[in-house]
Amino acid sequence: MNWESSKPTPEAIYARVFEELRPRTPLPEIRVDFRRYANANAQIRLESGALIVRIADTLAGAPEDVQEALAWILLSKLFRKPIPPAANDRYRRYLNRRDVRKNLDLVRQARGRKQVEAPKGQHFDLDILFEELNFRYFFGLMARPTLGWSPRVSRTLLGHYDPSHNTIVLSKILDARNTPRLAVEYVLFHEMLHLRYPVEHNGARRCVHTRAFKDAEKAFEGLREAKALLRRL
Ligand SMILES: [Zn+2]
């Protein structure tokens, strides 16, 4: 027995939550592994009677109440029960903590390799579009992040800005002959605003499109038309 820690093992935490959720079900064998994921990920499944939990090692140092909150979330999902709001809130608050986010960013940077294709596509060159938008809307003052096309064609995620890799990625679906240039410019402009106006974290809440963001977006010439074009894509 490890005598310096009176802390319960992760297995004991899952056993405790399991017994509360399923008081009449015999306790299965429980295995909790911490894995080298690039994100704060966790998975749970029942496999031949054993409960297998895999958690990103970035969460290994989380306080006991956070581990327990995660256990509630995972086990509730597994048994299709509503997640207790307090558990959700506690876990989110932890992930939103400045030091925790900072650490996750560092881990992501070190481990995750960003999958993007070169900025010069078949029909649009993102580096050139960026500099034009930079000149027109940002006085040419925005430092150019890494720009690239997504390796996969996504219709639902047309663009995103990844702060941990300082990369703007646009969906390759936009790099097509029949995509109007205005539509591509708008998606890129929107992501440039994400670079300019970082996500605000406020306790458990996360605001991606802040008031300042939305105001700045109105400056885009042809905003309505661009949005309409994207809807028809
Ligand atoms: Zn956005």
Residues whose N, C-alpha, C, O or C-beta is under 5 A from the ligand:
A	BS01	ZN	none
